[in-house]
Structure formats: structure tokens, C-alpha cells
Amino acid sequence: MLTEIAWLIGGLILITLASDWLVDGASALARRFGVTEFVIGMTVVGFGTSMPEMVSSLFSALEGHGDMAIGNVVGSNICNILLILGVTAMISPVAFSRKNVKVDIPICIAATALLMAMLYRWFSSDSPQLLSRIDGIILLVCFIVFMIYSFKTGKAEPSAHAQEEKEKTMPLWKSSLLTLLGIGGLIVGGKLFVNHTIAFAQMLHVSDAFISVTLMALGTSLPELATCIVAAVKKKNELALGNIIGSNIFNIMLILGVSASVTPLHVVSLTRVDMGVVMLSAIMLWTAAYCFKRYKLDRVDAGFYLLLYVAYSVWLFMTATAA
């Protein structure tokens, strides 16, 4: 038991260090290449923190567990907005730019709607069915278009001190190394934390249902959570927001695109409630930013997000134990 606790703490320490490296490295890369921290968060950081979902979903698909691959992405996207963005906004309110509200978040909503349309066979079915290889290819094409658009429109506005700031930023090799070390450390640290937390929970005879609903669901989102918390503490909420939106888009377009292209993903246990919550969470992000708080997610909104996540987790646990 002491060994499991030691590895668990070691994983947490590595996650903490790696998230700090990733935020510092990614911020320096943004300044170096003249793009906004949001774009770096949405692309480089979003891709890096989505690697656990990529690995677990792809291996699930290859082993014939397509339902797990889709469920992993759906659960991760819900966790990203309701839990991770909720925690981030609790630490420091998140401000949205006009582009976030009018372009970036709508793209996230559109990606979620596209996934729902595909799973429901373009709404010809009453329940989620499957993602075909053609669906996977369509998602990958959408991902390529999204990446090209992001970098073409993501240039930072030049400031009077832009050249001076660029000269003061850390060398390219160092910022790149920090970013890569951060991504790698988050993946390894997250794996250590999840594996040994599960082993510790099993020693305490905690049910498998509770472990799957809580620890496994949170496990693949640990990189996003750690990165966003550090970004919020360092007042780099633009990077945190980009990470969340980017991760959700990456999860759908890239991860499910690759997985479905390899083998069709058949749905077994995913319910309309799951799909409804993932769609609702994406829409809530837009309404909170645009309709109520005028380009801002404050602590009241964050509290509501966290309560909704707890309610959904309780529902998941109750349905898992009932089964």
C-alpha cells in the first residue's frame, strides 16, 4: 500500500512540474511565432494534452471496443468544459474575445453536432449507432481544414514593444524543449497517477463501477486539468481556454477520425443522456460567454458548471451500480 501511495504522489509531482513547463514553453512559443496564446493553447497544447485520449481510444478501437473509444471522447469533452473550465474559472474568471464567441466556440459546437449527426446516422435513428470509416475520413478532413484556418487567423496583433518582447523571450530550443517535456511529463505522470490510484482504490475494495465512473473518466483529462490550473494561477486564461476548446475539437475530429478510419466504431452503451450532456456543455459555454456575462465566465457560472458535473457523475454512478 505504501508503494502505491508513493507512486501516486510521484505522479502528482510530475504532473505539477510538467504542467508548469508546458505553460511556460507554450507561452514563449506564442511570443516567438507571433501568434496568440489562445491559438497555441488550441493547437500545440490541445494536441499534447489530448494524447492520453488518442492512445486509449485508438487501442480500444483496435481491440474491438469502439464503444469505449467513443465514450472516452464524450466523457472527456464533458469533463473538459464542466469540470476543468469550471475549476479554472473558480481560480480566475475567464475572459472571452469576440473571435472566441463568434468563431472558436461555434466550431466546437459544430464539431459536437456533427458527431451527434453521424452517431444517430444523420438523425434516422432514435439512439446512437456507429461511426463508419467514411465518417472518420470526413472528421479528418474537417480537422485539416480547422488546423489551416487556426494558424491563418491566429496571428497576434503587433504591439509597440513586439520586437523587444520577442528578443526577451526564451530561445526557441528552450521553449520547444519545455513544451515537449511538459507534454511528455503530463502523459507519464497522468498514467502513473491513474494506475496507482486505481490499484490503491482496489486495495480498499472500492467498486469497479465507482472506479470507472470517477478515476478513469478523470484520468485521461488530468493533463488538461493540470495545465489549465497552472495557466489560471499564472493569469494566462487565454491559453487555458484555447486548451479546452482545442482539446474538445481534437477529441472529435482527430481522435475519433483516426479511430473510425481504422475500424468502424459501434455504440453499445452510450445513451441519449450522455450525448445530450456533451452537446449541452458545449452550448452552455457559448451562452455563458455571449448571452449573460458579456464575454466572461465568472465564478457563479463556474459553480453551476461544477454542480452540473457532480450531478452527471452521480447519475453515471447510479446507472452503473444499477446495471
ABEGO torsion letter per residue (X at the ends): XAAAAAAAAAAAAAAAAAAAAAAAAAAAAAAAAGBBAAAAAAAAAAAAAAAAAAAAAAAAAAAGBAAAAAAAAAAAAAAAAAAAAAAAAAABBBBBBAAAAAAAAAAAAAAAAAAAAAAAGGGABABBABBBAAAAAAAAAAAAAAAAAAAAAABBBBBAAAAAAAAABBBAAAAAAAAAAAAAAAAAAAAAAAAAAAAAAAAAGBBAAAAAAAAAAAAAAAAAAAAAAAAAAAGBAAAAAAAAAAAAAAAAAAAAAAAAAABBBBBAABBAAAAAAAAAAAAAAAAAAAAAAGGBBBAAAAAAAAAAAAAAAAAAAAAAAAX
